[in-house]
């Protein structure tokens, strides 16, 4: 396929095509190495349009492509990195592009050159531009096929060593005596950052090792797991691969990834998590203090209507407090909706039921996360509805059931609250009812949803929805 595409769409010579074919043979190993989709593009006879002549998907991680793109065109407006490298023959790093499947990616591109130093193609590595940095040790630097990959890296020609230039990992290759025989530009730059004045090729492993490992240990353990080491303010991940020929040591590779920025972001996230937890904890404590003060005040009130209003306000405050209590435990600014509603139901039952009443609340449906603002609003609405149901729906009854059902939708999600109480005439509900006014206002203004009531002698169903985003 590569040969046919090159002959049909490019001006490449036979020797150039052979070089591309040789590189295409190791493309799957490169894809595994960088854990990304990898391609070879060539300029067509139109210098502003390239064509994909080879591809490889990583076997150890998810590809971003559903279909093959070999034979498809790459345009300047969509893939500026690839076209730039093909046109001027220099590497391009971390430039955004639009794929043939209309996905935004970041491209690292290295030129492929012939013996005359002419650019005949471009090796492209693509990663998801929206990918969140993974902050744990699952960040792998190599494929599982370590032996095969080592053989490949050691057997590269000088021209093909350029393929390692686009990697973000530092690669240093050593012979069996521990002498550095190759270092990619990332490695040179890394050691310059550490203050090395001379080129590292030719240096002994003992002068380059960062994590205290010895050659004997590397040879014995054969294939190290990823380790982390701090050098001053920098943090690196280090991994080794051993090459053997007929069971004899034939050299090894040291791979280093600078994860300083990742670690800094990790620290920021931890600090942010602690700050969020502390804020929610203080809000919860303040709300509970206010509820306690109102409860003390209500005990001095003789008027039953006024006392009832106080108790309703206390319950509303406690429902908000429950939300912040859960958020304080999680340390993030979102919470599971089912957890919130379950806690609200438990709190409302404990506060509103008399000892001789046997009312059960069941929570059913979907579980999904919502942010703290939405959680507070939903908590208030559910608390108000449950409180109203417990107060009015089961008058004259000792047993009853309230069923809360959560359903996640694409744009809007819904919550229905159904009781098997005595029901009521919707037309006779007081328009000025504070509880109903609060509920409608929150659903309309805060949740951007709709509110509906249905009731008859068999019970009441209240349904409201809210916008997911």
Backbone torsions as a table, in degrees:
resi	resn	phi	psi	omega
1	UNK	NA	-45.0	-179.1
2	UNK	-59.9	-47.2	-178.0
3	UNK	-62.1	-43.5	-179.3
4	UNK	-63.5	-43.3	-179.6
5	UNK	-65.1	-41.1	-179.4
6	UNK	-65.8	-41.7	179.0
7	UNK	-67.4	-35.0	-176.0
8	UNK	-78.6	-35.7	-169.4
9	UNK	-117.3	-9.4	-175.4
10	UNK	-125.1	174.4	176.5
11	UNK	-106.0	21.9	-175.9
12	UNK	-70.2	145.8	177.2
13	UNK	-81.9	169.3	-178.7
14	UNK	-60.5	-41.9	179.6
15	UNK	-63.5	-37.7	179.4
16	UNK	-65.4	-42.2	-179.4
17	UNK	-63.5	-37.3	178.9
18	UNK	-63.9	-39.2	177.4
19	UNK	-60.5	-44.5	179.8
20	UNK	-64.3	-38.2	178.9
21	UNK	-64.1	-41.6	178.9
22	UNK	-61.3	-41.4	180.0
23	UNK	-71.1	-36.7	179.7
24	UNK	-62.8	-27.0	179.1
25	UNK	-66.3	-30.9	179.7
26	UNK	-100.1	6.9	-179.4
27	UNK	-57.7	-41.9	178.6
28	UNK	-59.9	-36.3	178.6
29	UNK	-68.5	-37.1	176.8
30	UNK	-65.9	-41.3	178.5
31	UNK	-60.4	-41.0	177.5
32	UNK	-68.0	-38.3	-179.2
33	UNK	-61.2	-47.9	-176.1
34	UNK	-93.4	-2.4	-179.5
35	UNK	52.5	51.3	-177.4
36	UNK	-155.3	164.0	173.4
37	UNK	-72.3	134.3	-176.4
38	UNK	-127.6	141.1	-176.4
39	UNK	-138.2	158.0	165.9
40	UNK	-115.0	124.2	176.2
41	UNK	-114.2	148.0	174.7
42	UNK	-129.3	149.1	174.4
43	UNK	-69.1	138.9	173.4
44	UNK	-83.0	-173.7	177.2
45	UNK	-68.1	-16.4	169.9
46	UNK	-92.2	115.4	-172.9
47	UNK	-66.3	-7.1	178.6
48	UNK	-102.9	4.4	-179.1
49	UNK	-131.4	133.9	176.4
50	UNK	-113.4	166.8	177.6
51	UNK	-132.3	141.1	178.0
52	UNK	-80.6	120.8	-177.2
53	UNK	-109.7	-13.3	178.0
54	UNK	-158.2	154.4	179.6
55	UNK	-151.5	160.1	173.3
56	UNK	-151.8	136.0	178.0
57	UNK	-103.2	145.2	179.7
58	UNK	-68.8	137.2	178.9
59	UNK	-87.3	-15.8	-175.4
60	UNK	-107.4	10.7	174.9
61	UNK	-157.8	172.4	-173.2
62	UNK	-78.1	129.6	173.5
63	UNK	-76.8	152.2	177.5
64	UNK	-90.9	-0.9	-175.1
65	UNK	-110.6	134.9	175.2
66	UNK	-84.0	-33.2	-173.7
67	UNK	-129.5	165.3	175.7
68	UNK	-71.0	142.6	177.6
69	UNK	-114.3	8.0	176.8
70	UNK	-60.8	130.4	-178.8
71	UNK	94.5	-8.9	178.6
72	UNK	-89.8	157.8	-175.9
73	UNK	-89.7	150.7	173.8
74	UNK	-117.9	121.5	-175.4
75	UNK	-99.9	152.9	-178.7
76	UNK	-56.9	-41.3	-175.5
77	UNK	-70.1	-23.5	-178.8
78	UNK	-96.9	-34.3	-176.3
79	UNK	-131.2	71.0	-176.8
80	UNK	-62.9	-32.0	-178.9
81	UNK	-65.0	-48.5	-178.4
82	UNK	-62.0	-45.4	-178.2
83	UNK	-68.2	-36.9	179.0
84	UNK	-61.5	-48.2	-179.1
85	UNK	-63.0	-42.3	179.6
86	UNK	-65.6	-35.4	-174.5
87	UNK	-80.4	-37.9	-175.4
88	UNK	-116.9	-3.7	171.4
89	UNK	74.5	27.1	177.7
90	UNK	-121.8	158.0	179.0
91	UNK	-71.4	151.5	178.2
92	UNK	-132.4	133.1	-175.7
93	UNK	-119.9	140.4	167.4
94	UNK	51.0	48.6	177.5
95	UNK	-107.6	135.8	-178.4
96	UNK	-70.8	147.6	178.3
97	UNK	-147.6	162.6	175.7
98	UNK	-112.0	122.1	-177.4
99	UNK	-77.5	173.0	177.6
100	UNK	-65.0	-18.0	176.9
101	UNK	-101.8	17.4	173.6
102	UNK	63.5	39.3	176.0
103	UNK	-109.7	138.5	177.4
104	UNK	-82.3	125.4	-178.5
105	UNK	-131.8	169.8	168.8
106	UNK	-110.9	135.5	-177.4
107	UNK	-113.2	135.0	164.9
108	UNK	-111.2	126.5	-172.1
109	UNK	-129.4	134.5	176.0
110	UNK	-124.3	139.2	-179.5
111	UNK	-73.6	146.2	171.3
112	UNK	-106.1	122.3	-173.5
113	UNK	-118.7	154.2	177.0
114	UNK	-92.3	-174.4	-175.9
115	UNK	-64.8	-21.0	178.4
116	UNK	-91.2	10.3	179.5
117	UNK	65.8	25.5	175.9
118	UNK	-93.7	140.3	179.5
119	UNK	-76.1	119.6	-178.3
120	UNK	-111.9	-9.8	179.6
121	UNK	-171.6	178.6	178.7
122	UNK	-135.7	131.9	174.0
123	UNK	-93.9	122.2	-172.2
124	UNK	-118.5	130.2	172.4
125	UNK	-111.8	129.8	-177.5
126	UNK	-119.5	134.3	174.7
127	UNK	-131.2	151.9	-178.1
128	UNK	-61.2	123.5	-179.1
129	UNK	-68.4	-21.5	-178.6
130	UNK	-97.4	5.6	-175.7
131	UNK	-65.1	129.5	177.5
132	UNK	-81.1	136.8	-179.0
133	UNK	-64.2	126.3	177.4
134	UNK	-79.3	127.2	-171.5
135	UNK	-102.3	14.6	179.0
136	UNK	-119.0	-177.1	-171.1
137	UNK	-77.4	6.1	175.1
138	UNK	-77.0	-4.5	174.9
139	UNK	-67.0	97.3	-177.0
140	UNK	-89.3	146.1	179.0
141	UNK	-102.9	-12.7	-177.8
142	UNK	-140.8	163.3	174.4
143	UNK	-75.4	168.7	179.5
144	UNK	-71.4	-24.2	-178.5
145	UNK	-80.2	68.3	-171.6
146	UNK	-65.6	-46.5	-176.9
147	UNK	-61.0	-46.5	-178.1
148	UNK	-63.8	-40.5	-179.0
149	UNK	-66.7	-40.0	179.3
150	UNK	-61.5	-45.6	178.2
151	UNK	-55.8	-43.0	-177.3
152	UNK	-64.7	-47.0	-177.9
153	UNK	-62.8	-40.5	-179.0
154	UNK	-69.6	-27.2	-175.2
155	UNK	-91.3	0.9	-179.6
156	UNK	-65.6	144.0	174.1
157	UNK	-78.8	170.7	-179.8
158	UNK	-57.6	-41.3	179.6
159	UNK	-65.6	-40.5	-176.4
160	UNK	-74.3	-19.0	174.9
161	UNK	-58.7	-25.2	178.1
162	UNK	-59.5	-20.8	179.7
163	UNK	-63.9	-25.2	179.7
164	UNK	-81.4	-8.2	-175.6
165	UNK	-64.8	-30.7	-175.6
166	UNK	-81.6	-7.4	-179.2
167	UNK	-72.9	147.7	175.9
168	UNK	-88.6	-3.1	177.7
169	UNK	-94.1	144.1	172.4
170	UNK	-80.2	131.9	179.8
171	UNK	-122.8	122.3	176.0
172	UNK	-124.6	124.9	179.3
173	UNK	-104.5	138.0	-179.0
174	UNK	-121.1	148.2	172.6
175	UNK	-82.7	-177.8	-175.0
176	UNK	-65.0	-17.7	179.1
177	UNK	-89.2	-3.5	179.8
178	UNK	88.4	17.2	179.3
179	UNK	-96.1	131.8	-179.3
180	UNK	-67.5	124.1	-179.2
181	UNK	-112.1	-11.2	177.5
182	UNK	-158.8	142.1	173.7
183	UNK	-144.1	131.1	178.2
184	UNK	-79.3	167.1	-176.5
185	UNK	-56.9	-33.0	179.1
186	UNK	-63.5	-38.5	178.3
187	UNK	-66.5	-44.2	178.3
188	UNK	-59.1	-44.3	-179.8
189	UNK	-64.7	-40.6	-179.2
190	UNK	-62.1	-46.4	-178.7
191	UNK	-71.7	-29.8	171.8
192	UNK	-61.4	-40.0	177.9
193	UNK	-61.9	-30.6	179.4
194	UNK	-85.6	1.8	174.5
195	UNK	99.9	3.3	178.9
196	UNK	-68.6	131.7	-177.3
197	UNK	-94.2	-30.6	-177.2
198	UNK	-97.5	163.4	174.1
199	UNK	-65.5	143.3	-174.0
200	UNK	-83.2	-17.4	175.2
201	UNK	-64.6	127.7	-176.7
202	UNK	102.9	-19.1	178.5
203	UNK	-75.4	156.4	177.8
204	UNK	-85.0	152.6	-179.0
205	UNK	-53.7	-36.9	-177.6
206	UNK	-60.9	-27.8	178.9
207	UNK	-87.8	-9.0	-175.9
208	UNK	-114.1	-19.7	-176.7
209	UNK	-62.6	139.7	-176.5
210	UNK	-110.2	-23.7	-172.2
211	UNK	-108.8	12.8	176.7
212	UNK	81.5	5.3	-179.7
213	UNK	-71.6	153.1	175.9
214	UNK	-112.6	158.6	179.2
215	UNK	-60.8	-40.5	180.0
216	UNK	-59.4	-41.9	-179.3
217	UNK	-66.8	-41.3	179.7
218	UNK	-62.4	-44.5	-178.6
219	UNK	-66.0	-41.0	-177.9
220	UNK	-66.1	-47.9	-176.4
221	UNK	-82.4	-15.2	170.0
222	UNK	69.2	-47.3	-174.4
223	UNK	-145.8	101.2	-174.9
224	UNK	-73.8	147.4	163.9
225	UNK	-75.6	163.1	179.9
226	UNK	-65.5	131.6	175.2
227	UNK	-120.2	158.9	178.7
228	UNK	-116.2	144.7	179.3
229	UNK	-143.2	140.6	176.7
230	UNK	-101.8	127.7	175.8
231	UNK	-123.8	102.0	-173.1
232	UNK	62.7	-125.1	179.5
233	UNK	-92.6	2.2	-177.8
234	UNK	-98.8	149.4	176.6
235	UNK	-126.1	131.5	-177.8
236	UNK	-124.6	150.1	165.6
237	UNK	-102.6	134.9	-176.4
238	UNK	-125.9	139.1	177.5
239	UNK	-144.8	148.6	-178.8
240	UNK	-123.5	147.0	173.5
241	UNK	-128.8	134.7	-177.7
242	UNK	-105.7	136.8	176.5
243	UNK	-109.1	131.4	177.3
244	UNK	-126.0	146.3	173.6
245	UNK	-123.9	118.4	-177.4
246	UNK	51.4	46.6	176.1
247	UNK	68.6	7.5	177.3
248	UNK	-106.8	144.2	179.9
249	UNK	-60.6	130.6	179.4
250	UNK	-126.9	17.3	179.7
251	UNK	122.7	176.2	177.8
252	UNK	-154.7	164.6	-178.0
253	UNK	-119.5	139.2	172.5
254	UNK	-112.0	126.1	177.7
255	UNK	-115.3	131.6	-176.3
256	UNK	-128.5	132.0	174.6
257	UNK	-119.4	128.5	176.3
258	UNK	-79.6	110.1	-178.7
259	UNK	-111.7	22.4	-179.0
260	UNK	-56.8	-47.0	-178.3
261	UNK	-63.9	-40.0	178.7
262	UNK	-62.0	-43.7	-179.6
263	UNK	-65.2	-37.5	177.8
264	UNK	-64.2	-41.9	178.0
265	UNK	-65.4	-36.9	178.2
266	UNK	-62.0	-43.5	177.9
267	UNK	-63.5	-41.4	178.8
268	UNK	-61.4	-41.4	179.0
269	UNK	-64.5	-39.7	178.6
270	UNK	-64.0	-45.4	179.1
271	UNK	-63.1	-40.2	178.4
272	UNK	-63.9	-42.2	179.1
273	UNK	-61.3	-43.6	178.8
274	UNK	-63.5	-42.1	-179.8
275	UNK	-64.2	-43.5	178.9
276	UNK	-62.2	-44.2	179.9
277	UNK	-60.4	-43.3	-178.2
278	UNK	-67.1	-39.5	179.7
279	UNK	-63.3	-48.9	-179.9
280	UNK	-63.4	-36.0	179.0
281	UNK	-63.4	-42.8	-179.6
282	UNK	-69.3	-40.1	177.8
283	UNK	-61.2	-44.7	179.0
284	UNK	-58.5	-46.4	-179.7
285	UNK	-62.4	-41.6	179.7
286	UNK	-64.8	-41.2	179.0
287	UNK	-65.4	-40.6	179.0
288	UNK	-67.1	-33.8	175.8
289	UNK	-64.8	-44.3	178.4
290	UNK	-62.1	-42.8	179.0
291	UNK	-61.8	-39.6	179.0
292	UNK	-65.2	-41.9	178.6
293	UNK	-63.8	-41.9	178.2
294	UNK	-66.0	-36.0	179.0
295	UNK	-65.6	-41.5	176.9
296	UNK	-62.3	-41.4	-179.5
297	UNK	-65.8	-39.1	-176.8
298	UNK	-65.4	-27.2	-179.1
299	UNK	-68.1	-20.2	-179.9
300	UNK	-91.2	-5.3	-176.7
301	UNK	-91.6	131.0	-179.2
302	UNK	-91.3	-32.6	-177.0
303	UNK	-68.7	123.7	-174.8
304	UNK	-67.2	-36.6	179.1
305	UNK	-65.7	-42.5	178.4
306	UNK	-65.4	-40.4	179.1
307	UNK	-63.7	-39.5	178.7
308	UNK	-62.3	-42.1	179.1
309	UNK	-63.5	-40.7	177.0
310	UNK	-60.2	-46.4	-177.9
311	UNK	-63.6	-37.4	177.5
312	UNK	-63.9	-41.3	179.1
313	UNK	-66.0	-40.4	177.7
314	UNK	-60.0	-43.5	-179.0
315	UNK	-64.5	-38.4	177.4
316	UNK	-64.0	-43.3	179.3
317	UNK	-63.4	-41.6	-179.9
318	UNK	-66.8	-32.1	178.5
319	UNK	-66.5	-37.2	176.0
320	UNK	-69.2	-38.7	179.4
321	UNK	-59.9	-39.7	179.4
322	UNK	-59.9	-42.2	179.0
323	UNK	-59.4	-47.5	-179.1
324	UNK	-69.3	-28.3	176.7
325	UNK	-64.4	-44.0	179.3
326	UNK	-68.1	-41.9	178.6
327	UNK	-63.2	-34.6	177.9
328	UNK	-66.2	-34.7	179.3
329	UNK	-71.8	-38.3	-176.3
330	UNK	-77.1	-32.5	-178.2
331	UNK	74.7	13.8	176.0
332	UNK	-128.4	167.5	-175.0
333	UNK	-95.6	29.7	173.6
334	UNK	-145.6	160.5	-173.1
335	UNK	-149.4	153.9	178.8
336	UNK	-72.2	128.5	-175.1
337	UNK	-63.0	-36.7	-179.0
338	UNK	-66.3	-38.8	178.2
339	UNK	-62.9	-44.6	179.4
340	UNK	-60.4	-50.4	-176.4
341	UNK	-65.1	-37.3	177.8
342	UNK	-62.5	-43.8	179.6
343	UNK	-66.6	-39.1	178.3
344	UNK	-63.3	-45.0	179.9
345	UNK	-61.1	-43.9	-180.0
346	UNK	-62.7	-44.4	-179.7
347	UNK	-65.1	-43.5	-178.8
348	UNK	-65.3	-41.7	178.2
349	UNK	-62.0	-45.6	-178.7
350	UNK	-62.7	-34.8	-174.3
351	UNK	-87.9	-29.3	-170.4
352	UNK	-102.9	-24.6	-174.7
353	UNK	-82.4	141.3	171.5
354	UNK	-86.5	159.5	-174.5
355	UNK	-59.1	-29.1	-175.9
356	UNK	-89.0	1.9	179.9
357	UNK	-95.5	141.8	179.7
358	UNK	-124.2	77.8	-179.1
359	UNK	-108.3	126.2	-179.3
360	UNK	-106.1	140.9	175.7
361	UNK	-117.9	127.9	179.9
362	UNK	-115.0	133.1	179.1
363	UNK	-109.9	120.7	-178.3
364	UNK	-126.9	168.2	170.8
365	UNK	105.9	-153.4	-169.4
366	UNK	-87.3	152.6	174.5
367	UNK	-113.4	128.6	175.3
368	UNK	-160.7	160.2	-175.8
369	UNK	-85.9	144.8	173.5
370	UNK	-133.4	157.2	-179.1
371	UNK	-77.3	170.7	-172.3
372	UNK	-64.6	-37.3	179.6
373	UNK	-63.7	-46.3	179.3
374	UNK	-65.2	-39.2	-179.7
375	UNK	-61.3	-42.4	179.7
376	UNK	-64.1	-43.4	-179.9
377	UNK	-64.9	-45.1	179.8
378	UNK	-65.0	-38.3	178.5
379	UNK	-59.8	-43.4	179.4
380	UNK	-64.2	-44.2	-178.4
381	UNK	-64.5	-49.1	-178.4
382	UNK	-63.7	-41.8	178.4
383	UNK	-59.7	-44.5	-178.0
384	UNK	-62.9	-44.9	-178.5
385	UNK	-66.9	-45.3	179.5
386	UNK	-62.5	-43.4	-179.8
387	UNK	-61.9	-42.8	179.9
388	UNK	-65.2	-40.8	179.6
389	UNK	-65.4	-44.5	-179.7
390	UNK	-64.7	-31.9	-176.5
391	UNK	-79.3	-37.5	-170.2
392	UNK	-114.7	-32.8	-168.7
393	UNK	-70.5	-26.3	-171.4
394	UNK	-116.0	27.2	177.0
395	UNK	-59.8	128.8	-179.4
396	UNK	83.0	0.9	179.3
397	UNK	-117.5	146.4	176.8
398	UNK	-99.7	-21.5	-179.6
399	UNK	-119.4	152.4	177.1
400	UNK	-172.8	167.4	-178.2
401	UNK	-139.0	136.2	174.0
402	UNK	-124.2	128.6	-178.5
403	UNK	-117.0	122.6	178.0
404	UNK	-107.4	124.3	-178.4
405	UNK	-122.1	128.4	-179.4
406	UNK	-108.5	130.9	179.0
407	UNK	-132.8	119.0	180.0
408	UNK	-83.5	129.3	177.5
409	UNK	-111.5	-179.1	-179.1
410	UNK	-74.0	-50.4	178.6
411	UNK	-105.8	-40.1	179.9
412	UNK	-122.4	142.9	173.0
413	UNK	-111.5	153.5	-175.3
414	UNK	-124.1	151.5	172.6
415	UNK	-129.9	124.0	176.2
416	UNK	-113.6	140.5	178.8
417	UNK	-125.5	112.8	-173.9
418	UNK	-120.0	129.0	174.4
419	UNK	-118.8	160.5	177.8
420	UNK	-106.2	37.7	179.6
421	UNK	-79.5	-161.1	-173.0
422	UNK	-83.4	-11.2	-179.9
423	UNK	76.3	178.1	179.8
424	UNK	-160.8	166.5	178.5
425	UNK	-85.5	111.9	-176.5
426	UNK	-60.4	-33.8	-177.6
427	UNK	-67.5	-19.0	-178.1
428	UNK	-97.1	3.5	178.1
429	UNK	-69.5	133.5	-178.6
430	UNK	-67.6	124.6	179.0
431	UNK	-62.8	-28.4	-177.7
432	UNK	-85.9	5.5	-179.3
433	UNK	-58.4	124.0	-176.3
434	UNK	-63.2	-44.6	-179.1
435	UNK	-59.1	-46.6	179.9
436	UNK	-65.5	-38.9	178.9
437	UNK	-63.3	-42.2	178.9
438	UNK	-61.7	-47.8	-177.6
439	UNK	-60.8	-50.7	-178.3
440	UNK	-62.1	-40.3	-179.4
441	UNK	-64.0	-43.9	-179.3
442	UNK	-66.4	-45.2	-178.4
443	UNK	-62.6	-43.5	-177.2
444	UNK	-74.6	-48.4	-169.6
445	UNK	-90.2	-32.1	-176.9
446	UNK	-99.0	-39.8	-176.1
447	UNK	-98.6	-7.7	179.1
448	UNK	53.6	41.8	-177.3
449	UNK	-121.8	-162.3	-177.8
450	UNK	-128.6	152.0	-175.2
451	UNK	-126.7	135.3	-177.9
452	UNK	-144.7	141.0	178.2
453	UNK	-124.2	135.7	170.4
454	UNK	-130.3	136.0	-178.4
455	UNK	-150.5	144.3	172.6
456	UNK	-151.1	-170.6	-175.3
457	UNK	-67.3	-11.7	-179.8
458	UNK	-95.6	-5.6	178.7
459	UNK	143.9	-173.1	-176.1
460	UNK	-130.3	139.8	175.1
461	UNK	-123.3	122.8	176.1
462	UNK	-116.4	129.8	-178.5
463	UNK	-130.0	133.2	173.4
464	UNK	-139.3	152.9	177.4
465	UNK	-123.1	168.8	180.0
466	UNK	-149.0	149.7	-178.4
467	UNK	-73.4	134.8	-176.6
468	UNK	-67.1	-39.2	-179.0
469	UNK	-108.8	NA	NA
